[in-house]
């Protein structure tokens, strides 16, 4: 087995622990665990393991009279709201046997209950078992509580996601202000790089410790000794927690495999996350199709074309949606891998090729056509399967991916993608030629209500793209600063007007304004929300100020070549794989401890080699805050060009689309994540 294969089969093995307990049980699962299960085989594997039913973890659900066994799978601490919901479900049911799986380790439960001493056994879990028996109404009934780290999910051979931590995002300067308010003046932090774990909110500490614990479980399963590295303040905190994890010390002594893991903050390159330059089919699918409810990495595929139903204004048939997570068919998995990492043209041609092959196998009357692949062509191929139920069932997974492609290619909002791309290219060139006020002014004509080119969501993404590059504009004096403020006031007014004129608020605008519909939205609320957006935007260009080597993601025009975006990830990987293996001050080694301190001391007098991310054949990159499909392709290209023998596995807490970035920046509670309490 190749080293990376141990990691990619880890999610499935963790689910096996849960599945071993579900026979004849009603299974209750929260949304985060359900998303992890979704990419690991879905509800199918739960029913195949003998479960009677699978329900949402909600106070409005319960077991039937003839269902004495329940299994709960939750991604939170067993206290507060989580315990209340469990009590509600049990109170409405007739259970005699309850099994609870939590993704949060017992050691984290001790910290959450303010227990600092090391205790034998699992006292918090044992106490909760007693509560379960109490709620069931008989202390002689059976209750089991255990830890199962079902937080990782394999999205592709190259990518593992941790949807449980989807809303974990690196801190921003305004978060530093919030932290400093509670500290004495002399002990306030000067920058985010100075922030330590004890200064964070208890909720965020629990979140970071839980993530470090989950990563440690993965290394334990694969018997791997890791060297941890960090690029960015949040990555430093996570890598530090992993380095000092109580169970990690014993694991490292006995591990047979070795790997490097590099944590990288997403905020160090928001240009790449907000940009439309990736030429990725999957990025477009994730952007234009509606999300599956409760999910962050999958969408709803309309299956109407595979039926004989008709959708009219008077008749809206209820039809379960398809999705992108096709885990059963090897053909569909290979097609998904191609779609995820190829350029759009190659991806849509592969979708067509797979459809033609499937239709040929079933002797369906397919009309071959070469040249450009169109949405209509793909739909016509898919519809051939409609009249043959056996063929439809055999190729259902490939058909869902083909429908997702066709629905994206003909989606009415897709032209906005190309508009955004063209505008980003213009802004990129303008940055090197004029001051920031001049570049900002180019956005004013776009701020029009009900514009076809760009809606408010796209305008917010463009603002993030531009402000993340603000430091690259021509140096400004006091006069220029005043001009920037003046243009910003105009933009705030114009964007407020655009938002208030929207007939229907998008999910992003609902979160931003706190209004569920346009009727609730007042001019004042919209204006306050937009002012808050600009406060955050002004800080974005300073994210790389503390770095020495990776200060810029921009290459100015030299008169011959146009100005270009230089992906931060590419720069980090080229530095890691540089043949000289120089020590880069921005890639900080964290697996320290006493040994590392001694090495550092000895290196003043004699030559001692410090750990380097390229030391091992397996490199794990953990992007804290999300990764885009086009970045997966970039990683593959850089590795094959610089060090083809190295296996690189990407880990992240979400698969990003451009509109996720404003949501994470402007609407998420970064210091107060929801830990279910």
N, C-alpha and C positions, 0 to 999 in steps of 0.2 A: 504493500500500500504506500502510495506517495504521501509525504507529510501532510499536504493540504487536504487529502481525502479524509483523514481523521477528523479534521475540523468541519468539513462539509457534511459528514454523517452524524456529527454530534447532536444537532437539533432532533433528528429522528430518534436517536437512542434515548434522549431525555423524555420524549413523548411515550416511548415504550414503557417507562416507569409508571406513567399515568394510566396508560391503556391496560396495564396488568390488573388494575383495580376496578375497571368500569363494567365488568360483566353483571348483567341484570340490574344495572343502576340507572337512575335518572342523573344526567350530567348537567351541572350548571356552570357556565363559563363566562368570564367577563370579556369585554371587547378586545382588550390587548392580547389576552391568551388566545382568543378566537382568531385573531389575525395571524398569530404565530402558527396555529394549527392549520389555517387556510393554506399556507405555503408548504406545509409538511404532510399533506395528504388529505386535509379537509375532514368534514363530518364523516365521510366514508369510513375512515380508519377507526373512528369511535364506534360506529355501528357494527363494523366487522369484528371488533373486539368484544361485542356482546351487549353494548349499552341499549337500554330500552328507549331512551329519549335524550335529546340534547336541547337545552334551553338557555336563554340569556340569564345571566346573574342579575336578578332584579327582584325587588320586593313584590312585584305583581305576578311572579311565577310561583309554582308549587308542584309537588308530586301528587299523583293520584292515590286513591285509597288502597289499591293493590300494588303499590310501589314502595316497598320498605327500605330500599337502599338508595343513598344519594352520594354523588361525588362532586365536590366543588373544586374548581380550578380558578385561582385568582392571582392577580399580578401585584397584590398590595399587602400591606401589613395586616395582621389579623386583629384589628382593633377599630374603634370608631365606626365610620360609615360601613365598612366592609362587614364588621361583626353584626351591626344592626340589620343589614340586608339578609345575612345568613340566618339570623334569629327569626326574621319575618318569614322566610321561605320554610324553615323547619316548623314554625308555629302553624302554618297553613297546611302542613303535610302530615303523613303518618309514618315517618321514618323510624327505623330501629337500628340502622347502621349508617353512619356518616363517615366519609373519608374526605379530608381537606388537603389539597395541594396548594402551596403558596410558592411563588417564584422568589420570595424574599427569604434569605437564609436565616437560620435561628440566631446567628451572631448579630445580625442587623436588628432582629426583634429585641434582643437584649439592650442594644444601644438606644432603640426607640423607647424602651421602658426605663431608661436611665440606670441600667445595671452595668457597672464597670468591672466587677469581679468576674473572673473566669469560673463558670459553674459546670459541674458534671451533668451529662445528659442534656435533655432539651426541656427545661422547666417551663418555658413560655408555651411551648406546644402542648405539654402535658396538662397545663392549667386550662388551655383552650379545649382540650378533649373533654375535660370535666364539664365545661360550659355547654358543649354540644349535647352531652348526655342530659344535662339539666333542661335544655331547650326541647329535647326529644320527649322528656317527661318521665324518664326512668334511668337511674344511674347504672342499671345492669345492662342497658343497651351498649352497643359498640361504637366507639369513635376513634378515628386515627387522624393525626395531623402530621404532615411531612413536607419537606422542602423538595421541589422539583424545578430546576432552572430552565423552564421551557420558554426562555426569552428570545433565544436565537432562532432565526428561520432562514433556510437556504433559498434565496431567490434565484441564484444561478451558481454555476461551478466556481465563479470568481467572486460572488457577493453573498455575504451573510448580513441580514438586517436584525436589529433588536427593536421591534415595534413597541415594546413595553416602555422604551425610553424615547419615543418619537418626539416629544416636546422638550427634551433636554437640549439647550442651546447655549453656546458661550455667552458670558456676561458682556454687557455693554457699559460705557461710561456712566449712564444714568443709574445703572445698578450699583456702581461703585459709590455714587452719591448717597444712595439709600443705605448701603452698608456703613458708610462713614457717619451718617447722622446719629447712629446709636453709639458711636465711639467717642472717647474723650478727644479733645482737639489735638493734643500732642501725639495721640496714637492713631491718627487717621492715616489711611493708605494714600500714597501719592499716585499710584496707578494700579491697574488691574493685575499686573504682574506681581504686586506685593501681597495680594489677597491670599490668606491661608484658610484651611478648612474650618477651624473653630470660629472664624468671623462670619461664615455663611449661615443662612437660616437653617434650623433643624431639618426642615423638609428637603432642602437642597443637599444637605450633608447625607441624609438617608438615601436620596436618589443616586448620588455619586458613589457612595459605599456599596449600594446594591449593584450598580453597573460593574464596579471593580470586582465584586464577589462573583458575578455572572461570568466575567472574563476569566477569573481564576478557576471556576468550575470547568470551563472549556479546556484550559491548560492542564488541569488535573486529569480530565478524561483522556486527553491525547498524550499524557505523560511528557509534557514539554516544559523545559526550563527556558524562560524568556528573558531577553534584555529589553527593558522598556525605555522608550524615548518620547519626548514631547515637544511639540511646536505650538506655542500659544498658552495663555494663562489657564483656561479651563482644562486643556489637555494635561497640563502640568499637575493639576489637582487630581485628575483621574489616574494618571500614570503613577503619581506618588502614593495614592491609596493602594493601587495594585502592588507596587514595590513593597509596601509595608503590611500587606494583608497577612493576618495571623497564620492562616493555613498554608500560605505560599512558601514559607521558609522550609518546611519539611518536604513539600513537593519538589522544590528545586534541588534538594539533596539527592533524591532518588530518580529524577526524571531521566529518560533515555534519549529524548529528542531535544533539539534546540531551535529557537526561532527568535527573530527580532520583531517587536511591535512598536509602531510609531503612531502616536495620537496626534491629530492635526485639527486645530480650531477652524471651523467653517468661516468665521468672521474675518479671517485673514485674507479671504478671497471671495467676496460676495459678487464680484464682477462675473465670475464663472457660473455662479448659481443663478443669478438673475438674467444672464445673457441668453440670447436666442441663437447663438452661433454654432451650436453643437451638431447640427445636421443629423439629428437622431429621431427615428420614427417613434420610439417608446416615449421620449420626452413630449412629443406632440400628442400621443395617445393619452398620456397622464394629464395633459393640460386641458384638452378639449372635451374628453368624455367625463361623465359624472363619477365621482368616487363611490365605491361601495360603502354603505353606511358603516361608520365605526372603523374604517380602514384608512391607512395613510399611503399604501403602496399598490392598490389595485382599483380597478374601475368597473363600471357596469356596462356590459356589452348587450345591446338590444338584440334579442333572439327572434324577433318577429319574422324576419326573412326566412327562417327555417320552418315556419308554420304556414297554415292556410288562413290564419286569422287576418282580419282587416281592422285597421285603426282609423276611426272616423271621429269627428267632434262629439257625436252622441255615444260612441262605443269605444271605450279604452280598455282592451282586455288586460287582465293581470297576468303577467308573464315573468317567471323568474329570470334574472339577468345572467348572462355569461360573464366570464372574467379572464384575466391574464394568467392566473396561477394554474397551470396545467401540469400536474405532478405525476399523472398515471401513465400517459403515453410517451414513450421514448422519442418518437418523431416530433411530437408537439414540444417536448423539452428542448430538443435541438433547434427547432424553429424559434422558440422563445430566446434561446441563447444568441442566435444570429440577430434577431430583432433588437436585442438589448445592446449589443456592442458594435453592430455594423452601421455604416452610413445609410441614410434613408433609402437611396436608390437600390443599394444591394439588398436591404431588408425587404422592400416591397417585391423585388424580383424573386426572392426566396419564398415569400408568401405565395406568390403566383405559382411557382414551380411545385411547391408542396400540394397546392390545390389540384393542379393538373395531374400530378402523380396519383393522388387519392382518387380522383374521378376516373382515371384510366384503369386503376385496379378494380373499380366497381363496374367497369364497362358503361359508364354514363356518357351520353352524347355530347362530349365537350368540343367546342369550336376553338381550335388553337389560334392564338394571335401573338405575334411578336411585337417588339417596339415598346412604347411607354405603357407602364401599368396604370390603369385608371380604377377609380372606385367602382364604376359601373361594371367594368370587366370582372373584378373580384366578386362583386355581388351576384353577377350572372352565373359564375362558376359555383358559388355557394348554394344558390337556389336549385341547382341540379340535384342536390342531395335531399331536397324537401320531400320528394315523392317516394324515397326509398329509406324506410325507417331503419333497416339493418345497417345500411351504409352510413346513415347519419350517426347512428350510435357508435359505429367503429371509428369514425373520424371526427367525432364531436369536438375533441380538444383542438385540433388544427382548424376546424371551422370557426371556433370562437376567436382564435387569434386573427383569422382572415377577416371576420366581421369587424373586429376592433380596428383593423387597418382600414377597411373600406369606409367605416363610419367616420373615422378621423379624416381621411382624404377628402370626404365631401362635406365635412362639418362647416356650417356657415361662419363660425368664428376663426377657422384656420387661416384665412388671409391676414388676420391681425398678426400672426406669427411673423410672416414675411415683412409686414410693415414695421414691426418692432426691430427686426434684424437690420433693415435698411436705416432706421433712425439711429440704432446703436453704432453702426459704421460711420454715420455722419458725425455723431457726437465724439467718437473716438478720434477722428481726424481734426475736429474743431479744438479739442483739448490742447493739442500742441501748438495751435496757431493763435489762440486768444486767451484772455483772462477768463476766470470762472463765470463771472457775471455775463460775459458775452455768450458763453456756451449755454448757460441757464436760460437766457433770453430765447434761445432757439426752441425751447419747449413751450413757450407761451401760445403760439398758434395752434398747438395740439389740444389745448385745454378748452374744448368746446363740448357743450352738452349734446348727448345722443350722437356723437361722432362715430362713423363706421370704422375709421382707421384704428382708433384706440379707445377702449372703454376705460373707466376709472381704475380697474385692476391693472391693466397694461401700463397706464400712466404712473401708478405707484411703483411698478417693477422698473420702468425706465428711470424714475427718480433714484431708486436704489442703485441701479447700474451706474448712473452718472456721478452720484455723490461718493460711491466707493472709489471712484477715480479722481476725485476733486483735487487731491494733492499733486496730480500730474499737470494741472493747468499752469499757465504762465504765472510767475510770482506776483502777488498782489500787494499794493500799498494801502494806506488808510482810506484813500479815495475809492479804491476798488472794493474794499470791504463794505463801505457804505452803499456802493452800487449793488453788491451781492444782496445785501439786506433789503434794498428797495425791490429788486427783481423777485426775491423770495416772497415779499408781501403781496406782490401781484399774483405770483403762482398760487399762494395760499387762498387768495380770494377767488381766483379762477377755478381751482380744483374743488373748493367748497361748493361753488355753483354747479359744477359738473355732477358732483355726488348728489346734491339735493334735487337735481332734475332727473335722476334715474327713476324709471317706472318701477323697476324691481331691484332690490338690493342683493348683490352677490353674497355668498357666505363670508368672503373677506370683508366686505363693507358692513355686514351685520355685526361681525366681531369688532371691527374698528369703531363703529359708532354706538354700539350697544343697542341698536334698534333692529327688531325682527322684520319690519316692513317699511316701505318708503313713507307711509302715512304717519308713522311715529316720528320720523326724522324732521327736526327743525333746523333752520339755518345756523342757529347758535351751537347746537350739538355737533353738526358737521364741521363748523369752523374750529371748535375746540379740538376735535379729533385730528384735523389736518395740521393744526399748530403743533400738536404732539408728535405727529409724523416728522415734521421738519426739525424739531428738537433732536430727534433720534438721527435723522439723516446727517445733520451737521457734524456728528461725531464719527461717522463711518470711515472717513478718509484717514483717521488717526489709528486705525486698528493695527497697522504694521510699524508704528513709530518706535516700538521697543526693539525691533529686529535690526540686526546689523548687516545681514547678508541678503535677506529676501525683502527688501524695502519696497519694491515696485512690481506691478504686474503689467507694466505699460512700456512699449518701445516706441519712441517718437519717430515721426517721419524724417528720413534723411534727404528728402528731395527726390530720391529715386524710388524708394520703397514707401508704401503707406504706413501710417502708424498702426501698430498691432497690439492685441492683448496677449500677454505672456502668462499662461496659467501658472498659478502658485504651485500647484501639485507637480507640474512638469519640472519646475525649478528645484523643488525638494528632492524629487526622484533622481534628477541629473546629478545633484550634489551627493546623494547617497551612493549612486553607482559610479561616481568619478574614479578613474583608475588610481589617482594619487591618494585616495582615502584620507583626505584632510579632515581635521576636526572642524565641524561647523558650529559656531557658537549658538546659532538659532535652533539647532536640533539637540535638545538637552537630554543627556543620559540620566535616567531616573532609577535604575535598578541598583541603587547605591549601597547603603549600609556601611558598616565598618570597613569591609574589604575594599570598597571603592575609595573611601577616604585614605586608606593606607596606600593604595596605588597612586592616588593623586600626590600624596606626600613624597613617596619614593621617586615619582617621575621628575621631581625637582633635581634629584641627584643622579638618577640612572634612567635608561630608556625602558619604559614600561608601556605596553600598548593598551590604550583604553578601548573599551567596547565600541564597536561601530555598527550602524544598522545593516551594513552589507556583509557582516561576519558569517551569517548563516544562509543556507539555501532557501529558507522559507522566511518571507517578509510579510507581516500583517500590517496593513494600513487601516487605522481606525479614524474615520472622518467624523468628528463630533459636531453634529448639527446638520448632517445630510450629505449625500453624494448624488451627482447627476449621472444619467446613463452615458452621456458623452465623455464624462471623466473616467468611466470604466474603460472606454475605448482608448482614451489617452494613456492610461496606466499601462494597458496591454502593449501599446505601440512603443512607449518609452522603454519598458522592460525588454522587449524583443530587440530593440536597437542597441541598448547599452549592456544588458547582462542576461542573455537568453536562457541561461541555465537556472535562473532564480524563479521560484514560484512566488507569486504575489497574490495574497488573498485580501480582499477589501471587506472591511466591516464598517457599518454605519448605523445610525439610529433612524434614518429614513431615506427613501428614494425621492429626490427632490424634483419638483417642477418649478418654473420661474415664479409663479404666484404664491408658492409656499414661503418665499423669502420675506415679502412684506408681512405676511401673517406672523412669522416667527419673530420678526423685528418689532412690529408695532402692536401686536395683540396678545403675545404670550406672557405668562407670569414666570419669567425665568428664575426669579429667586424663590418662588412659592409653587413648585410643581405639585400636582395632585398625587398624593401618595395613599389616597383612599381612607384617610383618617378623618 
